[in-house]
Amino acid sequence: MKISVLGATGAMGGYVIKAALQEGYAIENKVSSKDDIANLFEDTDAIIDFSCPIATESMLRYVIENTKDVPLIIGTTGLSKMHIELMKKCASIVPVFSAPNMSFLIAIINMAVYAMAKLLDEDYDVEILDVHHKLKKDAPSGTARMFGKTVAKARGRKFDEVANFVRYGIIEQRKRGEIGFAVQRCSNVIGSHEVSFMGEFENIKIKHEAHSKEIFAKGAVQAAKWILTQPKGFYTMNDFTKDLMVPMVKSLYKDFFTRRLDSE
Ligand SMILES: NC(=O)c1ccc[n+]([C@@H]2O[C@H](COP(=O)([O-])OP(=O)(O)OC[C@H]3O[C@@H](n4cnc5c(N)ncnc54)[C@H](OP(=O)(O)O)[C@@H]3O)[C@@H](O)[C@H]2O)c1
């Protein structure tokens, strides 16, 4: 497989190149801020993008304007509704995979968050904390927002109506169902996320800590391999993990509930 990388000179771009070479793939084009976006599309099987929103927008517009049939794997975060609309337009031409977090463990945790939000009612206050290095440009992180959207979806709520991103000065009392976000930007933290379900008498906290950006690059390369088997359309991490995870979870809980007491 031949891969093009948008954001090739960046931290993530470097790890993507390393991960792709380890898989035996060729790096066909490396594009960053000084290059023509058209170079991305030369003789390649898939494009992996870890850049910035403005570069992602250029790539998406190029696909739409030139009907370029190259699958896109988009890891860039801080994207707006405008980007989502552009991605949907591209998805009528090519397979488009977008994930604010390409870690497989984060995908598993996202499923756990969904289950918790389904099992626990809104008596449990949900708070989401993300901690990242001081150079990160967007806040809260795309992953924190993804967890918030998962909770809102599980509870049948509209995310924009229950998300609270700002608490400063004299603030209103917490509303039932509110999802609070807190952000820390410090030092060289790769990425840490914590989703808390805070009840009156007990709490549950689900936490993930990334130790290396390599996990995201490896996930993106795996997604590139997978997306080549998919028709045009818009895909997220859920689609990627669904086939693998759903049968696994079903069999896991079958064993859990049928286990006999004397075998424990
Ligand atoms: N989805 C995930 O799992 C995941 C994980 C980690 C990070 N991310 C996201 O990935 C993105 C990149 O992160 P990073 O740490 O690699 O950032 P970075 O080190 O700052 O790299 C940014 C890259 O984007 C390029 N770029 C900037 N402006 C451009 C433009 N106008 N046109 C083309 N290329 C441009 C830069 O090129 P120059 O060197 O020429 O400026 C550089 O190669 C961020 O949005 C980050 O939040 C996502």
The ligand as an SDF file (V2000), in Angstrom:
LIG
                    3D

 48 52  0  0  0  0  0  0  0  0999 V2000
   -6.7160   11.5940   16.2350 N   0  0  0  0  0  0  0  0  0  0  0  0
   -5.7020   11.3100   17.0620 C   0  0  0  0  0  0  0  0  0  0  0  0
   -5.5840   10.1780   17.5650 O   0  0  0  0  0  0  0  0  0  0  0  0
   -4.6580   12.3800   17.3490 C   0  0  0  0  0  0  0  0  0  0  0  0
   -3.5580   12.1010   18.1730 C   0  0  0  0  0  0  0  0  0  0  0  0
   -2.5840   13.0750   18.3460 C   0  0  0  0  0  0  0  0  0  0  0  0
   -2.7190   14.3180   17.7140 C   0  0  0  0  0  0  0  0  0  0  0  0
   -3.8280   14.5740   16.9390 N   0  0  0  0  0  0  0  0  0  0  0  0
   -4.0070   15.8130   16.2090 C   0  0  0  0  0  0  0  0  0  0  0  0
   -3.1750   15.7610   15.0470 O   0  0  0  0  0  0  0  0  0  0  0  0
   -2.8490   17.0930   14.6500 C   0  0  0  0  0  0  0  0  0  0  0  0
   -1.3400   17.2280   14.4910 C   0  0  0  0  0  0  0  0  0  0  0  0
   -0.7070   17.0220   15.7300 O   0  0  0  0  0  0  0  0  0  0  0  0
    0.8820   17.1570   15.8740 P   0  0  0  0  0  0  0  0  0  0  0  0
    1.1820   16.9780   17.3060 O   0  0  0  0  0  0  0  0  0  0  0  0
    1.5800   16.2870   14.8780 O   0  0  0  0  0  0  0  0  0  0  0  0
    1.1000   18.7080   15.4630 O   0  0  0  0  0  0  0  0  0  0  0  0
    2.4050   19.4150   14.9060 P   0  0  0  0  0  0  0  0  0  0  0  0
    3.6280   18.7340   15.4000 O   0  0  0  0  0  0  0  0  0  0  0  0
    2.2350   20.8780   15.1890 O   0  0  0  0  0  0  0  0  0  0  0  0
    2.3410   19.1950   13.3110 O   0  0  0  0  0  0  0  0  0  0  0  0
    1.4350   19.8830   12.4890 C   0  0  0  0  0  0  0  0  0  0  0  0
    1.6970   19.5290   11.0480 C   0  0  0  0  0  0  0  0  0  0  0  0
    0.7230   20.1940   10.2280 O   0  0  0  0  0  0  0  0  0  0  0  0
    1.3950   20.8990    9.1940 C   0  0  0  0  0  0  0  0  0  0  0  0
    0.6790   22.0890    8.7740 N   0  0  0  0  0  0  0  0  0  0  0  0
    0.3940   23.1910    9.4990 C   0  0  0  0  0  0  0  0  0  0  0  0
   -0.2670   24.0940    8.7410 N   0  0  0  0  0  0  0  0  0  0  0  0
   -0.4060   23.5390    7.5070 C   0  0  0  0  0  0  0  0  0  0  0  0
   -0.9960   23.9680    6.2940 C   0  0  0  0  0  0  0  0  0  0  0  0
   -1.5990   25.1610    6.1830 N   0  0  0  0  0  0  0  0  0  0  0  0
   -0.9560   23.1230    5.2200 N   0  0  0  0  0  0  0  0  0  0  0  0
   -0.3590   21.9140    5.3210 C   0  0  0  0  0  0  0  0  0  0  0  0
    0.2240   21.4540    6.4500 N   0  0  0  0  0  0  0  0  0  0  0  0
    0.1980   22.2590    7.5330 C   0  0  0  0  0  0  0  0  0  0  0  0
    2.7380   21.2790    9.7970 C   0  0  0  0  0  0  0  0  0  0  0  0
    3.6400   21.6100    8.7580 O   0  0  0  0  0  0  0  0  0  0  0  0
    4.8870   22.6330    9.0020 P   0  0  0  0  0  0  0  0  0  0  0  0
    5.9130   21.8420    9.7570 O   0  0  0  0  0  0  0  0  0  0  0  0
    5.3060   22.9980    7.6220 O   0  0  0  0  0  0  0  0  0  0  0  0
    4.3490   23.8000    9.7950 O   0  0  0  0  0  0  0  0  0  0  0  0
    3.0720   19.9770   10.5410 C   0  0  0  0  0  0  0  0  0  0  0  0
    3.5780   19.0320    9.6270 O   0  0  0  0  0  0  0  0  0  0  0  0
   -3.4610   18.0110   15.7300 C   0  0  0  0  0  0  0  0  0  0  0  0
   -4.7350   18.4340   15.2970 O   0  0  0  0  0  0  0  0  0  0  0  0
   -3.6050   17.0830   16.9340 C   0  0  0  0  0  0  0  0  0  0  0  0
   -4.5930   17.5030   17.8540 O   0  0  0  0  0  0  0  0  0  0  0  0
   -4.7970   13.6190   16.7610 C   0  0  0  0  0  0  0  0  0  0  0  0
  1  2  1  0
  2  3  2  0
  2  4  1  0
  4  5  1  0
  4 48  2  0
  5  6  2  0
  6  7  1  0
  7  8  2  0
  8  9  1  0
  8 48  1  0
  9 10  1  0
  9 46  1  0
 10 11  1  0
 11 12  1  0
 11 44  1  0
 12 13  1  0
 13 14  1  0
 14 15  2  0
 14 16  1  0
 14 17  1  0
 17 18  1  0
 18 19  2  0
 18 20  1  0
 18 21  1  0
 21 22  1  0
 22 23  1  0
 23 24  1  0
 23 42  1  0
 24 25  1  0
 25 26  1  0
 25 36  1  0
 26 27  1  0
 26 35  1  0
 27 28  2  0
 28 29  1  0
 29 30  1  0
 29 35  2  0
 30 31  1  0
 30 32  2  0
 32 33  1  0
 33 34  2  0
 34 35  1  0
 36 37  1  0
 36 42  1  0
 37 38  1  0
 38 39  2  0
 38 40  1  0
 38 41  1  0
 42 43  1  0
 44 45  1  0
 44 46  1  0
 46 47  1  0
M  CHG  2   8   1  16  -1
M  END
$$$$
